[in-house]
């Protein structure tokens, strides 16, 4: 089970896994009702919200893309936030100090909420790359 304090997890599909991932993608097709079997042999229905996320993850991996799973309430360091936005850390700090992205201070360290970063990224994408 993931805790909120765990770092971002990334998975890069290996070449030999792609075939298996594509088979899994077919099983998770929209409208299907896949089930898991627990350690006692009992069937467990996969909730719709989990199935939607799995479909997105499996589809991206079937295309050979790297996938990261990030809990939504996660606070990031400035380096993690800069990496998320694909900008330099000094540039991110400039944005923080200008008030363009909210942050909190924990001691002398800045922390940035993932939801705030996601909003900033969406705005940047709408404005042709300008934050």
C-alpha positions as CSV (number, residue, x, y, z in Angstrom):
1,X,0.0,0.0,0.0
2,X,1.3,3.5,-0.9
3,X,1.6,6.2,1.8
4,X,1.2,9.9,1.0
5,X,4.9,10.5,1.9
6,X,6.3,8.0,-0.6
7,X,8.2,9.5,-3.6
8,X,6.8,9.5,-7.1
9,X,6.9,6.0,-8.6
10,X,7.8,5.5,-12.2
11,X,7.7,2.4,-14.3
12,X,9.5,2.0,-17.7
13,X,8.2,-1.0,-19.6
14,X,10.9,-3.4,-20.7
15,X,10.8,-4.6,-24.3
16,X,10.0,-8.2,-23.2
17,X,7.0,-6.9,-21.2
18,X,5.3,-5.0,-24.0
19,X,3.6,-8.1,-25.4
20,X,2.2,-9.0,-22.0
21,X,1.1,-5.4,-21.4
22,X,-0.7,-5.4,-24.8
23,X,-2.6,-8.6,-23.8
24,X,-3.5,-7.0,-20.5
25,X,-4.8,-3.9,-22.4
26,X,-7.3,-6.1,-24.3
27,X,-8.5,-7.6,-21.0
28,X,-9.0,-4.1,-19.5
29,X,-11.0,-2.9,-22.6
30,X,-13.8,-0.4,-21.8
31,X,-17.1,-2.1,-20.8
32,X,-15.2,-5.2,-19.5
33,X,-15.7,-6.3,-15.9
34,X,-12.4,-7.9,-15.0
35,X,-12.0,-9.4,-11.5
36,X,-9.0,-10.2,-9.4
37,X,-8.6,-13.4,-7.4
38,X,-7.3,-12.9,-3.9
39,X,-4.9,-15.2,-2.0
40,X,-8.0,-17.2,-0.7
41,X,-9.2,-17.8,-4.2
42,X,-12.1,-15.4,-3.8
43,X,-13.0,-13.1,-6.7
44,X,-12.8,-9.3,-6.1
45,X,-14.5,-6.9,-8.5
46,X,-12.3,-4.0,-9.6
47,X,-14.0,-0.7,-8.9
48,X,-14.7,1.5,-11.9
49,X,-12.4,4.3,-10.8
50,X,-9.5,1.8,-10.4
51,X,-10.3,0.2,-13.8
52,X,-10.2,3.6,-15.5
53,X,-6.8,4.4,-14.1
54,X,-5.4,1.0,-14.9
55,X,-6.7,1.3,-18.5
56,X,-4.8,4.6,-18.8
57,X,-1.6,3.2,-17.3
58,X,-1.7,0.0,-19.3
59,X,-2.4,1.8,-22.5
60,X,0.5,4.2,-22.0
61,X,2.8,1.3,-21.1
62,X,1.7,-0.7,-24.2
63,X,3.0,2.3,-26.2
64,X,6.3,2.0,-24.4
65,X,5.8,5.2,-22.4
66,X,7.1,5.7,-18.9
67,X,4.3,6.0,-16.3
68,X,4.4,7.8,-12.9
69,X,1.9,7.4,-10.2
70,X,1.5,10.4,-7.9
71,X,-0.8,10.7,-4.9
72,X,-2.8,14.0,-5.4
73,X,-2.1,15.5,-2.0
74,X,1.6,15.1,-2.4
75,X,3.9,18.0,-1.7
76,X,7.0,18.2,-3.7
77,X,10.5,19.6,-3.2
78,X,11.5,22.4,-5.5
79,X,13.7,20.0,-7.5
80,X,10.8,17.5,-7.9
81,X,8.4,20.4,-8.8
82,X,11.0,21.7,-11.4
83,X,11.3,18.2,-12.9
84,X,7.5,17.9,-13.0
85,X,7.2,21.2,-15.0
86,X,10.4,20.4,-17.0
87,X,12.0,23.7,-16.0
88,X,15.2,24.5,-14.1
89,X,15.1,24.7,-10.3
90,X,16.2,28.4,-10.3
91,X,13.4,29.2,-12.8
92,X,10.8,27.4,-10.6
93,X,12.0,29.3,-7.5
94,X,11.6,32.6,-9.5
95,X,8.0,31.6,-10.2
96,X,7.4,30.8,-6.6
97,X,8.8,34.1,-5.3
98,X,6.8,36.0,-7.9
99,X,3.7,34.4,-6.5
100,X,2.8,32.5,-9.7
101,X,2.7,29.2,-7.9
102,X,1.7,28.8,-4.2
103,X,4.1,27.1,-1.8
104,X,4.7,26.6,1.8
105,X,7.9,26.6,3.8
106,X,8.9,23.7,6.1
107,X,11.8,25.2,8.1
108,X,13.9,26.8,5.4
109,X,12.7,24.4,2.6
110,X,9.9,25.2,0.1
111,X,7.3,22.6,-0.7
112,X,4.9,22.8,-3.6
113,X,1.5,21.1,-3.8
114,X,1.0,18.8,-6.8
115,X,-2.4,20.2,-7.5
116,X,-1.0,23.7,-7.8
117,X,1.7,22.5,-10.1
118,X,-0.9,20.6,-12.3
119,X,-2.9,23.8,-12.6
120,X,0.2,25.8,-13.6
121,X,1.1,23.1,-16.1
122,X,-2.4,23.2,-17.7
123,X,-2.2,27.0,-17.9
124,X,1.2,26.8,-19.5
125,X,0.0,24.3,-22.0
126,X,-3.0,26.5,-22.9
127,X,-0.7,29.5,-23.4
128,X,1.8,27.9,-25.7
129,X,4.4,27.1,-23.1
130,X,4.4,30.4,-21.2
131,X,4.0,30.1,-17.4
